[in-house]
Amino acid sequence: MDFKDLIQKRYSVRQYKSTSIDREKIEKVLEAGRMAPSAVNYQPWEFIVIREPEMLEKIHSCYSREWFKSAPVVIVVCGDHAEGWHRAADGKDHTDIDVAIAVDHMTLMATEMGLGTCWVCNFNPLLAREILELPQNLEPVAMLPLGIPREDDDLSTKVKKRKPLNQIVHWDCYKG
Ligand SMILES: Cc1cc2nc3c(=O)[nH]c(=O)nc-3n(C[C@H](O)[C@H](O)[C@H](O)COP(=O)(O)O)c2cc1C
C-alpha cells in the first residue's frame, strides 16, 4: 500500500471481531515496533503481548470500556526510563518519544496487514503494573488492542478531523 494511503487508512478501531490473530502476524507487528528509531538507538521499550483469556480479562479492568473487550490481543508497550536517553542540556527524558514511535510503527504495520489498532493511554497504570508484575523500571505507556476490525466499524473512508496545515506550520520563523 502506498504510504499516503496507509496513513489515511489507519484509524482508531474500537470494535474488533473475536477472530484470533496468528502468532506470526503479531510478530510482524512487533517487528515493526522493534525497527523504530530511538534516541541514541537506546531502544528503551519492551512489549507485553496479552492473548490468554484470563490475562485479557484482567487487563480489561485497567480500561473499562466495552469495546476494549472485543480485541483478541492487547500489546502493552512499556518504556524503561533508566534506558532512555536523557538530553545533557536539560535532562529531558526521551523514553516516551521513543515508545510513541514504536507504537506508531506497529499501528501502521497492522493497518497494512488489514488489522486494526487503537492507541490507549487512558488506563490505570498502577493496576496494569500490578497485573503484569512489571519491574519498577518499566512504565506501561500505551496499550494497543489488535484485531480484525468489525466491518460495520469501517471509518477509514471518513475525512480525518485535523487542523489545517496553515494553522500549525510556520515557515522560517514563528510569525512566518
Ligand atoms: C497518545 C494517545 C493516547 C490515546 N489514548 C486513547 C485512549 O485512551 N482511548 C481511546 O479510545 N483513544 C485513545 N487515543 C486515540 C485518539 O483518540 C485518536 O487517535 C484520535 O482521536 C484521532 O483519531 P484516529 O486515530 O481515528 O485518526 C489516543 C491516541 C494517542 C495518540
The ligand as an SDF file (V2000), in Angstrom:
LIG
                    3D

 31 33  0  0  0  0  0  0  0  0999 V2000
   -1.1290    9.2130   22.9290 C   0  0  0  0  0  0  0  0  0  0  0  0
   -2.5400    8.8040   22.5500 C   0  0  0  0  0  0  0  0  0  0  0  0
   -3.3920    8.3400   23.5310 C   0  0  0  0  0  0  0  0  0  0  0  0
   -4.6810    7.9010   23.2020 C   0  0  0  0  0  0  0  0  0  0  0  0
   -5.4660    7.3380   24.1820 N   0  0  0  0  0  0  0  0  0  0  0  0
   -6.6800    6.8750   23.8430 C   0  0  0  0  0  0  0  0  0  0  0  0
   -7.4860    6.2270   24.8080 C   0  0  0  0  0  0  0  0  0  0  0  0
   -7.1150    6.0630   25.9730 O   0  0  0  0  0  0  0  0  0  0  0  0
   -8.7120    5.7710   24.4140 N   0  0  0  0  0  0  0  0  0  0  0  0
   -9.1670    5.8940   23.1260 C   0  0  0  0  0  0  0  0  0  0  0  0
  -10.2730    5.4420   22.8370 O   0  0  0  0  0  0  0  0  0  0  0  0
   -8.4090    6.5040   22.1710 N   0  0  0  0  0  0  0  0  0  0  0  0
   -7.1930    6.9850   22.5000 C   0  0  0  0  0  0  0  0  0  0  0  0
   -6.4100    7.5720   21.5310 N   0  0  0  0  0  0  0  0  0  0  0  0
   -6.8890    7.6450   20.1360 C   0  0  0  0  0  0  0  0  0  0  0  0
   -7.2390    9.0730   19.7090 C   0  0  0  0  0  0  0  0  0  0  0  0
   -8.4700    9.4540   20.2690 O   0  0  0  0  0  0  0  0  0  0  0  0
   -7.2860    9.1200   18.1680 C   0  0  0  0  0  0  0  0  0  0  0  0
   -6.0300    8.7650   17.6490 O   0  0  0  0  0  0  0  0  0  0  0  0
   -7.6740   10.4960   17.6350 C   0  0  0  0  0  0  0  0  0  0  0  0
   -8.9670   10.8450   18.0170 O   0  0  0  0  0  0  0  0  0  0  0  0
   -7.5980   10.5590   16.1020 C   0  0  0  0  0  0  0  0  0  0  0  0
   -8.4260    9.5750   15.5170 O   0  0  0  0  0  0  0  0  0  0  0  0
   -7.8520    8.4510   14.5410 P   0  0  0  0  0  0  0  0  0  0  0  0
   -6.8100    7.6610   15.3150 O   0  0  0  0  0  0  0  0  0  0  0  0
   -9.0500    7.5930   14.1930 O   0  0  0  0  0  0  0  0  0  0  0  0
   -7.2420    9.1010   13.3470 O   0  0  0  0  0  0  0  0  0  0  0  0
   -5.1280    8.0040   21.8490 C   0  0  0  0  0  0  0  0  0  0  0  0
   -4.2550    8.4670   20.8780 C   0  0  0  0  0  0  0  0  0  0  0  0
   -2.9780    8.8430   21.2140 C   0  0  0  0  0  0  0  0  0  0  0  0
   -2.0240    9.2870   20.1080 C   0  0  0  0  0  0  0  0  0  0  0  0
  1  2  1  0
  2  3  1  0
  2 30  2  0
  3  4  2  0
  4  5  1  0
  4 28  1  0
  5  6  2  0
  6  7  1  0
  6 13  1  0
  7  8  2  0
  7  9  1  0
  9 10  1  0
 10 11  2  0
 10 12  1  0
 12 13  2  0
 13 14  1  0
 14 15  1  0
 14 28  1  0
 15 16  1  0
 16 17  1  0
 16 18  1  0
 18 19  1  0
 18 20  1  0
 20 21  1  0
 20 22  1  0
 22 23  1  0
 23 24  1  0
 24 25  2  0
 24 26  1  0
 24 27  1  0
 28 29  2  0
 29 30  1  0
 30 31  1  0
M  END
$$$$
